[in-house]
Amino acid sequence: MIDQYINEGYVIVKNLLPTTLVDKIHQEIETIVNKWYSKGAKYYDTVSQYKNEKNSFWIVNNRLLEEAFIQHCSIQEIINTACKLMDTGGVSVLEDQFINKPPGCIGVNMHQDTSYFPLTKESKCITCWIPLCDLDEKLGPLIIYPGSHKYGTALPVENLHENSDGNDLLKQIDSEAPFIEPITLNVQKGDVVFFDCNVIHGSGINQSNLWRPAFSLHYASEESVFVEAKAKQNACPEIYEGIKNGSQPVTNKNIQFFKKN
Ligand SMILES: O=C(O)CCC(=O)C(=O)O
């Protein structure tokens, strides 16, 4: 598992979560959406700019709207696997996200999560992607470019709601990089995909007549170093408030730190 993560930048852990828990997370997110969206929730605003009927419905940082939701950002099986893959003793939550793709949704453009986080380039971070339904090709599942994490980080992709080739992004990072064949991950409810935040990824068109919901968690390893100036430029600077420069894990209301056991 660790070798695959190092070489290809991702692993799929089958049946890591009970499907009852996955359904519970989904239901709680829908409750958060219904409760806060009509009130114009602050942490929702950062994504509403992208919202139209053909775009993914994207809600960032549910845990800031409902503190009880933090338990879903600290599922021990996920923390332990994330720590093992990054070879670290604990992780800070950088972001939690609900991505719900309506029928006909154009998908999520190819990007690297690292480029949005206020971390030094030596820091390690991981995305844990949790499908909230069983996936097949038609639903527009996650697409990743295995091995693309080895080439560094491009600038943030501004329009996440169009489709472009991940190899174009890769060429921006390293013009000598070889062509990478993307793979589509038709994972099932209960499975978790872990990938290095430098892996180029996104998803394609939802060609079904169903919504395609997913939950993703982003963590930084405990050795990670935050860059305050970058945090200030972030769309939601207050999320990173209280983070010190330096390597200490920081616990405050917004950034939670969890140890492996
Ligand atoms: O769920 C998707 O379609 C894309 C997920 C993604 O880009 C992310 O979690 O960063």
The ligand as a MOL file (V3000), in Angstrom:
LIG
                    3D

  0  0  0     0  0            999 V3000
M  V30 BEGIN CTAB
M  V30 COUNTS 10 9 0 0 0
M  V30 BEGIN ATOM
M  V30 1 O -15.5770 14.7840 -6.5300 0
M  V30 2 C -15.0970 15.1870 -7.5970 0
M  V30 3 O -15.7230 15.0780 -8.6420 0
M  V30 4 C -13.7490 15.8280 -7.6290 0
M  V30 5 C -13.0990 15.8470 -6.2840 0
M  V30 6 C -12.0140 16.8210 -6.1070 0
M  V30 7 O -11.5840 17.4430 -7.0200 0
M  V30 8 C -11.4210 17.0170 -4.7790 0
M  V30 9 O -11.8640 16.3930 -3.8050 0
M  V30 10 O -10.4590 17.8020 -4.6850 0
M  V30 END ATOM
M  V30 BEGIN BOND
M  V30 1 2 1 2
M  V30 2 1 2 3
M  V30 3 1 2 4
M  V30 4 1 4 5
M  V30 5 1 5 6
M  V30 6 2 6 7
M  V30 7 1 6 8
M  V30 8 2 8 9
M  V30 9 1 8 10
M  V30 END BOND
M  V30 END CTAB
M  END
